[in-house]
């Protein structure tokens, strides 16, 4: 599913559990990219 009139977006998650959860939730949305970006 593509969200019409909404630009591509990148979501960065600091926690692996949040990343896994939202990765599954956002599968239908092709214009949302997910990243696990841990703090150093």
C-alpha positions as CSV (number, residue, x, y, z in Angstrom):
1,X,0.0,0.0,0.0
2,X,1.3,3.4,-0.9
3,X,0.3,6.4,1.2
4,X,-0.8,9.0,-1.4
5,X,0.6,12.5,-1.1
6,X,2.9,11.5,1.8
7,X,6.6,11.7,1.0
8,X,9.0,8.9,1.6
9,X,10.2,8.8,5.2
10,X,12.9,7.1,7.2
11,X,12.3,5.9,10.8
12,X,15.2,5.2,13.0
13,X,14.8,3.0,16.1
14,X,17.2,2.9,19.0
15,X,15.8,-0.3,20.5
16,X,15.8,-3.6,18.6
17,X,12.4,-4.6,20.0
18,X,10.8,-1.4,18.7
19,X,12.5,-1.9,15.4
20,X,11.2,-5.4,15.0
21,X,7.7,-4.4,16.1
22,X,7.4,-1.5,13.7
23,X,9.1,-3.3,10.9
24,X,6.2,-5.7,10.9
25,X,3.6,-3.0,11.3
26,X,5.0,-0.9,8.4
27,X,5.3,-3.8,5.8
28,X,2.3,-2.6,3.8
29,X,3.7,0.9,3.4
30,X,6.3,1.1,0.7
31,X,7.3,4.7,1.3
32,X,8.4,4.1,5.0
33,X,11.9,2.8,5.5
34,X,12.9,1.4,8.9
35,X,16.4,1.4,10.4
36,X,17.8,0.0,13.6
37,X,20.3,2.8,14.7
38,X,21.7,2.0,18.1
39,X,23.3,4.8,20.1
40,X,27.1,4.5,20.4
